[in-house]
Amino acid sequence: MKNIKYIIMTVLSVWLFTDCTKLDKTKADNYYDMAVPVLNTPGNIIVNDNNKSENVTFTWSAADFGYKAVVDYAIYAVYDGGDPYELFSGIEDLQYTTTKEAFNLKLAGPKDDGYMGLPALEKSRISLYVTASIGSDYTVLQSDSVSVDVTTAIAVAAPNYLYIPGNHQNWSPSDAQVLPESDKKGVFAGMIDLHTDGDVQCEFKFTNSPDWDHINYGGTLSALETDSGAGNLTASSGFYYATVNTNDLTASITEMVPSLIGDFNSWNDDFAMSYTYSSTREDKSYSATLDLVAGEGFKIRFNAGWTYNFGADSTENEPVTVGEDGMPVTLGGKNMTVSEDGNYTVTLYYDYVNYTYRVKCTKN
C-alpha cells in the first residue's frame, strides 16, 4: 500500500511540474498579458546632398511579454502595398539612430542590390512599424503602422570590402588590406599582399568588417566557413590575385609576379621588380630601377602576360605622367610615363587610406 501511495505522489508531481511548465509558456504567449510597442512618428523626412550626414532617430515604447525578458526590436517599412522590408534589426534599446544617407540607401537603393527601390528625388509615402521578439518560439509583437512622407536623394552605396587580417600584418582587421566587391554582388576580387616576415607560411582570414565582431571567413579556400572557430586559411608568402565568393563560400588565389614593360624595352621583355618587406605596412613594396624617357609609356604586368596588368587610373590622356607623389593604378589602366628623361626607381605600393594600389616614379 505504501508503494502505491508513493507511485501516486510521483505521478501527481510529474503532472503538476509539466502543467506548470505549460502555464509558464502560456503566460509568455498569452496575448492578454502582453503590451505591443508603440512607434512614435518621426515626422516627414527630406534627404538631399546637403543633409545626408544628419541623423534620423526612431523611438518607441517598450513591449511587454508578461514577464522580464531581453527584447529584440526591428524596424520595417512598407511601400505601395509591397512586402515589408526590414530596415534595421537586433535593437535592444527603445530607439535607433542612423544617418539620413544610410536611411536613404535602404529606401532608394536598387532592388537588385537588396534595397527597397523607391524612386529617387521624389516624395513617397511609406508605412513604418516596429516589431518585438524574445525568441523564435514566442509571439512576435508588432506596433501599429505610422505613415511618413520621405523625399529621397540619389542613393549611392558605400563600397563593400573584405578585410584580410593574418600573420603577415599582426592579425589586425582595422589595419588590413581589403578586397573590393566586384560588379557581381557578393564576389570580391583584387590583388593582395601576403608576404610574411622571413617568408614563413601566411595564415589569414577574410572578414566583412574591420574587426572580429562580424562575419569571419576561415576553413579552406575551396570551402569557406563562417564559424568563429574555423581554422585559418593558408598560403605561401607572396603576392596574389584573390577571388572570394561569399554566395557559395569559395575562394581562389593565384600567385602574381610583377614586372615592368614598355617603350624602354620595345614592349618585349619583362624588367624584374624586387620585393621589400617591412614591419611598417606602408613600406611594403615592389620596385625596380631603370632608365626612362619622357613621353614614352610603360606598365606593370604580372606573370609575363597581359591577363593582369596595372596602368594609371586617370582621366588624363595616355601616357599619364607619374611623379614622386604617386598615381593610383587599376587593372587594365592607362600607360604611364615620366616628365623628363632620367634614371628612376619605379615603386608599386598599397595605399591603406584609399584602399588602392599606387605607383610612384622617383628620379635618382
C-alpha positions as CSV (number, residue, x, y, z in Angstrom):
1,M,0.0,0.0,0.0
2,K,2.9,2.3,0.9
3,N,4.4,1.7,-2.6
4,I,1.1,2.5,-4.3
5,K,1.0,5.8,-2.3
6,Y,4.5,6.8,-3.5
7,I,3.6,6.0,-7.0
8,I,0.5,8.1,-7.0
9,M,2.5,11.0,-5.4
10,T,5.2,10.7,-8.1
11,V,2.7,10.7,-10.9
12,L,1.0,13.8,-9.4
13,S,4.3,15.6,-9.0
14,V,5.2,14.9,-12.7
15,W,1.8,16.1,-13.8
16,L,2.0,19.3,-11.7
17,F,5.6,20.0,-12.9
18,T,4.5,19.5,-16.6
19,D,1.4,21.6,-16.1
20,C,3.3,24.5,-14.5
21,T,5.8,24.4,-17.4
22,K,2.9,24.8,-19.8
23,L,1.4,27.6,-17.8
24,D,4.7,29.5,-17.9
25,K,5.0,29.1,-21.6
26,T,1.3,30.0,-22.0
27,K,1.9,33.1,-19.9
28,A,4.7,34.1,-22.2
29,D,2.4,33.6,-25.2
30,N,-0.8,34.9,-23.7
31,Y,-1.8,38.0,-25.6
32,Y,-3.7,39.5,-22.7
33,D,-0.5,39.6,-20.6
34,M,1.3,41.5,-23.4
35,A,1.7,45.1,-24.4
36,V,2.7,45.8,-28.0
37,P,5.3,48.6,-28.7
38,V,4.0,51.9,-29.9
39,L,6.2,53.6,-32.6
40,N,6.4,57.3,-32.4
41,T,6.1,59.1,-35.8
42,P,9.5,60.5,-36.8
43,G,7.8,63.2,-38.9
44,N,8.3,63.6,-42.6
45,I,11.9,63.1,-43.7
46,I,13.7,65.0,-46.5
47,V,17.1,63.8,-47.7
48,N,19.3,65.8,-50.0
49,D,23.0,66.1,-50.8
50,N,23.4,68.8,-48.1
51,N,22.0,66.9,-45.2
52,K,23.0,63.3,-45.7
53,S,25.3,63.4,-42.6
54,E,22.4,64.4,-40.4
55,N,20.8,61.8,-38.1
56,V,17.3,60.5,-38.1
57,T,16.0,58.8,-34.9
58,F,13.2,56.3,-34.4
59,T,11.7,55.8,-30.9
60,W,9.0,53.5,-29.5
61,S,7.5,52.4,-26.2
62,A,8.6,49.2,-24.5
63,A,7.0,45.9,-25.4
64,D,5.8,43.7,-22.5
65,F,5.7,39.9,-22.8
66,G,4.1,39.4,-19.4
67,Y,7.4,38.8,-17.7
68,K,11.0,40.1,-17.7
69,A,12.9,39.2,-20.9
70,V,15.5,40.7,-23.2
71,V,13.6,42.1,-26.2
72,D,14.9,42.5,-29.7
73,Y,13.3,45.2,-31.8
74,A,13.3,45.6,-35.6
75,I,12.0,48.4,-37.8
76,Y,10.1,47.7,-41.0
77,A,8.9,49.7,-43.9
78,V,6.2,49.1,-46.5
79,Y,5.8,51.0,-49.8
80,D,2.9,51.0,-52.2
81,G,1.4,47.8,-50.8
82,G,4.6,45.8,-51.2
83,D,6.2,43.3,-48.9
84,P,7.5,44.5,-45.5
85,Y,11.2,45.5,-45.8
86,E,13.4,45.1,-42.7
87,L,15.3,48.4,-42.3
88,F,17.1,47.7,-39.0
89,S,17.1,44.9,-36.6
90,G,18.9,43.5,-33.5
91,I,18.0,46.6,-31.5
92,E,17.7,46.2,-27.7
93,D,17.1,49.9,-26.9
94,L,13.9,51.9,-27.3
95,Q,15.4,54.0,-30.1
96,Y,17.5,53.7,-33.1
97,T,19.6,56.4,-34.7
98,T,21.1,56.3,-38.2
99,T,22.2,58.9,-40.8
100,K,19.9,60.2,-43.4
101,E,22.4,58.8,-46.0
102,A,22.1,55.2,-44.6
103,F,18.3,55.5,-44.4
104,N,18.1,56.9,-47.9
105,L,20.2,54.0,-49.2
106,K,17.8,51.4,-47.7
107,L,14.8,53.2,-49.3
108,A,16.1,54.4,-52.7
109,G,18.8,51.8,-53.4
110,P,18.2,49.4,-56.3
111,K,16.0,46.3,-55.6
112,D,18.5,44.1,-57.3
113,D,21.0,45.0,-54.6
114,G,18.6,44.2,-51.8
115,Y,17.1,47.6,-51.2
116,M,13.5,48.9,-51.5
117,G,13.9,50.7,-54.8
118,L,11.9,53.8,-54.1
119,P,12.1,56.5,-56.8
120,A,14.9,58.9,-56.2
121,L,14.5,62.7,-56.0
122,E,10.7,62.2,-55.3
123,K,8.4,62.3,-52.3
124,S,7.0,58.9,-51.4
125,R,4.7,57.8,-48.6
126,I,5.8,54.8,-46.7
127,S,4.5,53.0,-43.6
128,L,6.7,52.2,-40.7
129,Y,6.2,49.8,-37.8
130,V,8.4,48.2,-35.2
131,T,8.3,44.5,-34.0
132,A,9.4,43.0,-30.7
133,S,10.5,39.4,-30.1
134,I,12.2,37.3,-27.4
135,G,12.9,34.2,-29.5
136,S,11.6,32.1,-32.3
137,D,9.3,30.1,-30.0
138,Y,7.3,33.1,-28.9
139,T,4.8,35.5,-30.3
140,V,6.2,38.5,-32.3
141,L,4.6,41.7,-31.2
142,Q,4.0,44.4,-33.8
143,S,3.2,48.0,-33.4
144,D,0.6,49.9,-35.4
145,S,2.0,51.5,-38.6
146,V,2.7,55.2,-38.9
147,S,2.7,56.9,-42.3
148,V,5.7,59.1,-43.2
149,D,6.4,61.1,-46.3
150,V,10.1,60.7,-47.4
151,T,11.8,62.7,-50.1
152,T,14.7,60.7,-51.3
153,A,18.1,61.6,-52.8
154,I,20.0,59.6,-55.3
155,A,21.3,56.5,-53.4
156,V,25.0,55.9,-53.5
157,A,26.1,52.7,-51.8
158,A,29.3,52.7,-49.9
159,P,31.8,50.2,-51.4
160,N,31.8,46.8,-49.8
161,Y,35.1,45.3,-48.8
162,L,36.5,42.1,-47.3
163,Y,39.4,42.7,-44.9
164,I,42.4,40.4,-44.8
165,P,44.0,40.1,-41.4
166,G,46.7,37.5,-40.8
167,N,50.2,36.8,-39.5
168,H,51.5,38.9,-42.4
169,Q,50.2,42.0,-40.6
170,N,49.8,41.1,-36.9
171,W,46.2,39.9,-37.2
172,S,44.6,43.4,-37.1
173,P,41.5,43.7,-39.3
174,S,41.4,47.5,-38.8
175,D,44.9,47.8,-40.3
176,A,44.4,45.2,-43.1
177,Q,44.4,45.5,-46.8
178,V,41.0,45.0,-48.5
179,L,39.4,43.2,-51.4
180,P,36.7,45.3,-53.1
181,E,33.4,43.9,-54.2
182,S,33.2,43.3,-58.0
183,D,30.3,44.0,-60.3
184,K,28.8,40.8,-59.1
185,K,27.2,41.1,-55.7
186,G,28.9,39.0,-53.1
187,V,32.0,38.4,-55.2
188,F,35.2,40.2,-54.2
189,A,38.4,40.3,-56.2
190,G,41.8,42.0,-56.4
191,M,45.5,41.9,-55.7
192,I,46.5,41.1,-52.1
193,D,49.9,41.1,-50.5
194,L,50.5,38.0,-48.3
195,H,54.2,38.4,-47.9
196,T,55.4,37.5,-44.4
197,D,58.5,38.2,-42.3
198,G,61.0,35.6,-43.2
199,D,58.7,34.2,-45.9
200,V,57.1,31.8,-43.4
201,Q,53.7,30.4,-44.4
202,C,51.0,33.0,-44.3
203,E,47.9,32.3,-42.2
204,F,45.0,34.6,-42.7
205,K,41.2,35.1,-42.8
206,F,38.7,37.3,-44.6
207,T,36.3,39.5,-42.5
208,N,33.4,41.6,-43.7
209,S,34.2,44.4,-41.3
210,P,37.4,45.9,-39.9
211,D,37.0,44.0,-36.7
212,W,36.4,40.4,-35.4
213,D,32.7,41.1,-34.4
214,H,31.0,40.3,-37.6
215,I,31.4,37.6,-40.3
216,N,34.9,35.9,-40.4
217,Y,35.7,33.5,-43.2
218,G,38.2,30.7,-42.5
219,G,38.4,27.0,-43.1
220,T,39.8,26.2,-46.6
221,L,39.7,28.3,-49.8
222,S,37.5,25.7,-51.5
223,A,35.1,25.5,-48.6
224,L,35.0,28.7,-46.6
225,E,33.4,28.6,-43.1
226,T,31.8,31.4,-41.2
227,D,32.1,29.7,-37.8
228,S,34.2,31.9,-35.5
229,G,36.2,28.8,-34.6
230,A,37.1,27.9,-38.2
231,G,40.7,27.3,-38.9
232,N,43.0,29.8,-40.6
233,L,43.4,29.9,-44.3
234,T,46.9,29.4,-45.5
235,A,49.2,30.3,-48.5
236,S,52.8,30.6,-49.2
237,S,54.3,34.0,-48.6
238,G,53.8,36.0,-51.7
239,F,51.6,38.4,-53.8
240,Y,48.3,37.1,-55.2
241,Y,45.2,37.8,-57.2
242,A,42.3,36.7,-55.0
243,T,38.6,36.0,-55.7
244,V,36.2,35.4,-52.8
245,N,32.6,34.4,-53.5
246,T,30.6,34.9,-50.3
247,N,27.5,33.5,-52.0
248,D,28.8,30.0,-52.4
249,L,31.6,30.3,-49.8
250,T,34.5,29.6,-52.1
251,A,37.8,31.4,-52.8
252,S,40.8,31.2,-55.0
253,I,44.2,32.8,-55.1
254,T,46.7,32.9,-58.0
255,E,50.3,33.9,-57.3
256,M,51.4,37.1,-59.2
257,V,54.9,38.1,-60.2
258,P,55.1,41.8,-61.2
259,S,57.5,43.2,-63.8
260,L,57.9,46.4,-65.9
261,I,57.4,46.5,-69.6
262,G,57.1,49.4,-72.1
263,D,58.8,51.6,-74.7
264,F,62.1,51.3,-72.9
265,N,62.3,47.7,-73.9
266,S,60.1,47.8,-77.1
267,W,57.3,46.1,-75.1
268,N,59.1,42.8,-75.5
269,D,60.9,41.7,-72.4
270,D,59.9,41.9,-68.7
271,F,62.0,44.0,-66.4
272,A,62.0,42.3,-63.0
273,M,60.8,44.1,-59.8
274,S,62.1,43.1,-56.4
275,Y,60.0,43.0,-53.2
276,T,60.9,44.8,-49.9
277,Y,59.3,43.5,-46.7
278,S,58.8,45.9,-43.8
279,S,57.1,45.7,-40.4
280,T,55.6,49.1,-41.4
281,R,52.7,48.3,-43.7
282,E,53.2,51.4,-45.8
283,D,56.8,50.5,-46.6
284,K,56.0,47.1,-48.2
285,S,56.5,47.5,-51.9
286,Y,57.8,46.2,-55.2
287,S,60.4,48.3,-57.0
288,A,62.8,48.5,-60.0
289,T,65.4,51.0,-61.1
290,L,65.8,51.7,-64.8
291,D,66.3,54.5,-67.4
292,L,63.0,56.0,-68.7
293,V,62.3,58.6,-71.4
294,A,59.7,61.3,-71.0
295,G,56.6,60.7,-73.0
296,E,57.3,57.0,-73.5
297,G,54.9,54.6,-71.9
298,F,55.2,51.7,-69.6
299,K,53.1,49.4,-67.5
300,I,53.4,46.9,-64.7
301,R,52.2,43.5,-65.7
302,F,52.0,40.1,-63.9
303,N,53.3,36.7,-64.8
304,A,54.8,38.0,-68.0
305,G,51.4,38.2,-69.6
306,W,48.6,40.7,-70.2
307,T,45.7,39.0,-68.3
308,Y,46.6,41.1,-65.3
309,N,48.3,44.5,-65.7
310,F,48.4,47.8,-63.8
311,G,48.1,51.1,-65.5
312,A,47.2,54.6,-64.4
313,D,43.7,55.1,-63.0
314,S,43.2,58.6,-64.5
315,T,41.0,60.6,-66.9
316,E,44.1,62.2,-68.5
317,N,45.2,61.3,-72.0
318,E,47.8,58.5,-72.0
319,P,50.6,58.1,-71.3
320,V,49.8,59.6,-67.9
321,T,52.7,61.3,-66.2
322,V,53.6,59.8,-62.8
323,G,55.8,61.5,-60.3
324,E,57.1,61.1,-56.7
325,D,53.6,61.8,-55.3
326,G,52.3,58.6,-57.0
327,M,49.3,57.8,-59.0
328,P,46.5,55.2,-58.3
329,V,46.6,52.3,-60.7
330,T,44.0,49.9,-61.7
331,L,43.8,46.6,-63.7
332,G,43.9,47.5,-67.4
333,G,44.6,51.1,-66.7
334,K,46.4,53.6,-69.0
335,N,50.1,53.7,-70.0
336,M,52.3,55.6,-67.6
337,T,55.3,57.9,-68.3
338,V,57.7,60.3,-66.6
339,S,58.0,64.1,-67.0
340,E,61.7,64.1,-68.0
341,D,64.4,61.7,-69.1
342,G,66.4,60.0,-66.4
343,N,67.1,57.1,-64.2
344,Y,64.1,56.3,-62.0
345,T,63.0,53.9,-59.2
346,V,59.5,52.8,-60.0
347,T,57.7,51.6,-56.9
348,L,54.4,49.7,-56.6
349,Y,52.8,50.1,-53.1
350,Y,49.4,49.9,-51.3
351,D,47.5,53.0,-50.2
352,Y,45.9,52.0,-46.9
353,V,43.8,55.2,-46.7
354,N,42.1,54.9,-50.1
355,Y,42.3,51.1,-50.4
356,T,44.1,51.1,-53.8
357,Y,47.5,50.3,-55.3
358,R,49.7,53.2,-56.4
359,V,52.8,53.7,-58.5
360,K,55.4,56.4,-57.9
361,C,58.4,57.3,-60.0
362,T,61.4,58.8,-58.1
363,K,64.2,60.3,-60.1
364,N,67.6,59.2,-58.9
